[in-house]
């Protein structure tokens, strides 16, 4: 993201730019909202999450128009005139300021500020607390502070099956080894018995080794 959100607001991720479309600066958008008419109205401005090396780092985008082609959202932005400019924005994540007083109405969708601080439970036992939410193009990660270390948990339903804002908890079903070191397979394996060699075999072996 770019600048910090205004007081009384948080920043909400609403889309990701995936692929240049045509020659006039259009870009396909993966939407992270069920209210695109509101979030992607002409004139809407977006903060950009891009690498620091990107020429767009620290800048914002203004939407000119959102169109639909074969069921895919395609955006046209001010100051993105051609395919070359559009390709430089591929993988950028779009953020908007969101009033903290306005709760999300989307199913299974939460704002970062709602998740931070929740107790993380595994098998009903608290293993830590949500320290932050990391957003990446592939998936989101919950950073769980547990003891003196931090564990990054993929924010997917298979591993985070339940979020209860009112109870202040998030339920985890992590794979083995995510919150603890797996035992060393070699250390746990039973030592192999030392083969015994009778005297006759020992003598024959010695003879074979003699030049």
N, C-alpha and C positions, 0 to 999 in steps of 0.2 A: 504494500500500500504506500501511498505518498504521505501527505500531511496528516497530522493527528486529527481525529474527529473533533467537531465543535463541542463545547461544553453542553452536557445534557443529551448527547447523541453517542452512538456507537457506529462502527462501519459494518455494513452488511454486504456480503458477496452476492452478486446477482447474475453473473455470467462469466463465460470464458470464450475468448475469440479463438476459433479453431482452424479456419482455412480461408484464404482469399477466394473471392467469388467474382469471376469476370474481370474486366479490365478497368473498371471505373471506381475502384477503391472499396467495393463492398466486401464484407467479411462475414462468414457464417458464425453464429453465436450459439454456444451451448448454454441454455437458460437454467439458472438456479432459482427460479421464482415461478410461482403459479399465477402471477399477476403481471404479465409482460406489458399489458396496455398501460399500466401505471408506471412501472419501473423504466420502460423504454418508450416513453412519450417523447416526441420531438422537443429538443432543447434540454433533455436530461443530461446531466454531467456525471462523469464517472472518474473516480480515482483509479489509477492503474497499479497493479502488482506485476512488475517486470524486473528482470535482472538489472543490477546497477550499471551494467555495461550497455544497456539498451538506450538508444537515443530518446526513448519515451519515458525514461526514468524521471520521476518527480513531476510529470505532466498530467493533465487531465484530458479527457475526450468529451466532446459535445455531440450528442446524437442528432443527426439530421432526419433520419427516417429508419423505421424498421419494417421490412417486408417479409413475406413468406413465399418460399419457393419449394414446391414438392414437400411441404410439411416441415421445412427447415427455416429457422429464423435467420435472416440476413440483414446486417446493419450497415447503414451508411453514416459516416461520421464527418463532421466539419474538419477541414484541413487534412483529410485523407483522400487525395484526388485520384490515385491510380493504384494498380496492382502492387507495384513495388512498395509503396507506403503501407498498403494493407498487409503484405507479407511480413513487414517488420513488426507488426502487432500480433502475429500469430502466437498463441499460448498466453497472451496477456489476460489477467483476471480483472474483472470489473467490480468496483465497490462503490456504494453510495452511503451517504450519511443517513442514519436511522434514529428517530426519536426514541429515547429509552422508555418513554411512557407508553409507546405503542407496541404491544406484544404481537408476536407472529401468529397469524391465523392459519399458516400452512401446516399440514399434518407432518409429524416427525421432522419438524424444522425448528431450530433454536438459534438464538443469537449467541455470539461468543460470550457476552457478559452474563448470560443466563447459565452457561456451562461452567465458567471459571469458578472454582471454589466448591463444586459439588464433591461429595464423598464418593470415592470409587470402591464398589463392593465386589468381591469375588467369593462366591459360595456364602453370601451373607456376612462376610468379614471385611472390614475396611482395610484396604491395602494402600490407600493414599488419597490424594485430592487432585482434582483437575487444576493444573497450573495455568494452562493456556490451550488454545486451539491453533494448530498450524494448518494452513491451507496450501495445497499443492495441486497442480493440474491433474494428477492421477487420482488423488484421494485426500481426504482430511485426516489429520492425526490429533488425538488427544494426548497432551503431555501430562502424564500423571506423576506428581511428586510423591515419592514413596521413600521414607527414610532419608538417606543422604544422596539418593540418586533420582534420576528422572527416566521414566519409561514412556516411549512413544507407542501409542496404541492406535491401530487403524480404526477410524470412526466408521465402521460398517456394521450392519445389523447382526452379522454372524459372530462378531466379537463384542459388540456393544448392543445387546438386545433390548435394553430398557433405559430410558432417561425419565426420571421423576423429579421435575423441577420443584413441586410442592414439598416433597419429602427431602429434597436436597441431595439426591443420590443418582449415581449412574452405575448400572450393573454391567460387569465385565465377565466374559467367558473366554479368557485368553488361551492361546495354545501353550503347551508345555514349554517352559524355558523363557517365556516373555518377562515374568516377574521374578524368576529365580534361575540360577545357573543350573543347567542340566548336569547330572553326574557324568563323570568321565567314563565312557563305556569301557576303556581299557583298564581303568582302575577297578571297576566293579566286576570285571570278568574274573572267574576263578582261574588261578594259575594252572597252567598245564603240567601234568605230572612229568617228572624227569624220567626218561626211558631207562630201564635197567639193562645192562649188558652182562651176560655171564662171562666167565673166565675164558672159555674157548673162543667166543666171539671177539673178546677183547684182544686175544692173541692174534686172531686172524686179521683184525683191523690193523693191528700194529705191523703185521707183515706186509699188508697192502701199502702202508705208508712208507715202507722202507725202500729207498731207491735201489 
